């Protein structure tokens, strides 16, 4: 993975700018997004030729009134009860998509856990720790970043917890 220079980041997303500013090594993967594809995450895995257990989707949930970011493998689903437990809450539900977009600054299908407008509590599924690198949205549909899970955890102040289910 090559570190991108500021010059290479001209026109980058807030996620790639955050990575560059932090000096984190990452690789950008771009692909042609098909609006008819039923799953953004599965589309990304297929387009990049990467196992779906290494491609993670970013979801925004409401845990006891607090918007919370959940990052889980595209091969599975988010366990809302486990997410609530991970952040010391009682009840979690998916956030309103419009509120998620407005709060993060990204559009659905392109929400990145990095470079969000407002820093939200973040939980990364602990399966990420089993991979040298994982892929997450770079901030728009058809654009992913590959980075070490430890770097993602560090940059987002994420908690590692078993929040995904098959």
C-alpha positions as MATLAB code, in Angstrom:
seq = 'XXXXXXXXXXXXXXXXXXXXXXXXXXXXXXXXXXXXXXXXXXXXXXXXXXXXXXXXXXXXXXXXXXXXXXXXXXXXXXXXXXXXXXXXXXXXXXXXXXXXXXXXXXXXXXXXXXXXXXXXXXXXXXXXXXXXXXXXXXXXXXXXXXXXXXXXXXXXXXXXXXXXXX';
ca = [
       0.000    0.000    0.000;
       1.373    3.360   -0.973;
       0.907    6.523    0.982;
      -0.722    9.177   -1.186;
       0.823   12.612   -1.408;
      -1.225   15.767   -0.989;
      -0.839   16.446   -4.707;
      -2.330   13.024   -5.502;
      -5.234   13.898   -3.213;
      -6.428   16.888   -5.236;
     -10.155   16.313   -5.544;
     -10.030   13.585   -2.886;
     -12.860   12.846   -0.500;
     -12.861   13.893    3.162;
     -11.947   10.249    3.951;
      -8.843   10.199    1.744;
      -7.836   13.656    2.933;
      -8.118   12.449    6.562;
      -5.943    9.430    5.772;
      -3.332   11.534    4.006;
      -3.275   14.120    6.779;
      -2.780   11.345    9.357;
       0.081    9.876    7.324;
      -1.615    6.481    7.132;
      -0.737    4.010    4.366;
      -3.733    3.147    2.196;
      -4.718    2.133   -1.298;
      -7.647    3.583   -3.251;
      -9.786    1.222   -5.317;
     -12.129    2.843   -7.845;
     -14.754    0.993   -9.864;
     -17.783    1.835  -11.965;
     -20.788    1.856   -9.651;
     -23.933    0.224  -11.048;
     -27.033    1.918   -9.563;
     -29.039   -1.236  -10.328;
     -26.836   -3.471   -8.145;
     -28.815   -4.634   -5.087;
     -25.918   -4.281   -2.609;
     -23.279   -1.532   -2.517;
     -20.925   -3.674   -0.456;
     -21.231   -6.845   -2.494;
     -20.788   -4.778   -5.652;
     -17.546   -3.357   -4.228;
     -16.223   -6.805   -3.299;
     -17.044   -8.194   -6.756;
     -15.595   -5.190   -8.609;
     -12.344   -5.276   -6.626;
     -12.030   -9.061   -6.612;
     -11.771   -9.017   -2.814;
     -13.392  -11.520   -0.444;
     -16.629  -10.055    1.031;
     -15.327  -10.766    4.543;
     -12.575   -8.146    3.944;
     -14.947   -5.472    2.600;
     -16.750   -3.605    5.362;
     -19.885   -1.485    5.136;
     -20.472    1.593    7.238;
     -23.895    1.832    8.851;
     -25.309    4.535   11.095;
     -27.549    3.500   13.974;
     -29.331    5.311   16.769;
     -28.301    3.909   20.146;
     -30.423    5.374   22.917;
     -30.656    8.683   21.037;
     -26.979    8.857   20.027;
     -25.974    8.341   16.407;
     -23.364    5.590   16.288;
     -21.290    4.242   13.397;
     -21.110    0.477   12.916;
     -18.551   -1.021   10.518;
     -19.319   -4.649    9.618;
     -18.399   -7.092    6.840;
     -20.598   -6.827    3.736;
     -20.916  -10.625    3.871;
     -23.096  -10.331    6.986;
     -25.438   -8.069    8.869;
     -25.271   -5.705   11.814;
     -26.446   -7.142   15.131;
     -28.186   -4.118   16.642;
     -28.350   -5.622   20.146;
     -24.611   -6.323   20.081;
     -23.960   -2.753   18.900;
     -25.963   -1.341   21.802;
     -24.034   -3.516   24.263;
     -20.701   -2.473   22.707;
     -21.355    1.194   23.460;
     -23.045    0.648   26.825;
     -26.533    1.281   25.496;
     -29.823   -0.529   25.812;
     -31.525   -0.186   22.450;
     -30.310    0.352   18.903;
     -32.171    0.939   15.644;
     -31.009    1.964   12.204;
     -30.805    5.742   11.915;
     -32.978    7.691    9.530;
     -31.052    7.694    6.205;
     -31.487   11.446    5.699;
     -30.169   12.155    9.197;
     -27.238    9.761    8.619;
     -26.332   11.529    5.375;
     -26.659   15.007    6.873;
     -24.624   14.104    9.973;
     -21.792   12.264    8.201;
     -21.632   14.435    5.090;
     -21.809   11.382    2.837;
     -24.559    9.790    0.722;
     -25.986    6.365    1.491;
     -23.881    3.715   -0.187;
     -20.869    5.990    0.137;
     -20.737    6.657    3.875;
     -17.182    6.295    5.113;
     -16.202    5.831    8.743;
     -13.413    8.353    8.026;
     -13.625   12.111    7.520;
     -17.182   12.532    8.722;
     -18.589   16.006    9.361;
     -19.113   15.170   13.016;
     -17.132   12.511   14.872;
     -19.530    9.823   16.036;
     -18.955    6.883   18.376;
     -17.689    4.075   16.142;
     -17.646    0.300   16.555;
     -15.680   -1.961   14.204;
     -16.607   -5.631   14.037;
     -13.848   -7.600   15.709;
     -13.506   -9.876   12.658;
     -11.498   -7.033   11.083;
      -8.593   -7.851   13.380;
      -8.133  -11.155   11.537;
      -7.107   -9.400    8.312;
      -3.919   -7.552    7.392;
      -6.057   -5.006    5.500;
      -9.746   -4.304    5.058;
     -11.675   -2.127    2.612;
     -14.173    0.570    3.578;
     -15.927    3.277    1.615;
     -13.707    6.187    0.643;
     -16.666    8.532    0.759;
     -18.558    7.966   -2.462;
     -20.141    5.132   -4.367;
     -17.569    3.326   -6.486;
     -14.595    4.308   -4.332;
     -13.042    2.204   -1.548;
      -9.929    2.534    0.578;
      -7.883   -0.409    1.757;
      -6.055    0.049    5.044;
      -4.941   -1.809    8.151;
      -7.766   -2.379   10.658;
      -5.589   -0.927   13.420;
      -5.235    2.331   11.480;
      -9.015    2.539   11.012;
      -9.545    1.850   14.708;
      -7.010    4.490   15.682;
      -8.279    7.214   13.328;
     -11.937    6.763   14.313;
     -11.350    5.969   18.003;
     -13.356    2.819   17.296;
     -14.180    0.073   19.729;
     -13.610   -3.478   18.470;
     -16.579   -5.712   19.289;
     -18.488   -8.656   17.820;
     -21.284   -6.643   16.180;
     -21.636   -8.546   12.909;
     -23.562  -11.727   12.249;
     -23.576  -14.086    9.285;
];
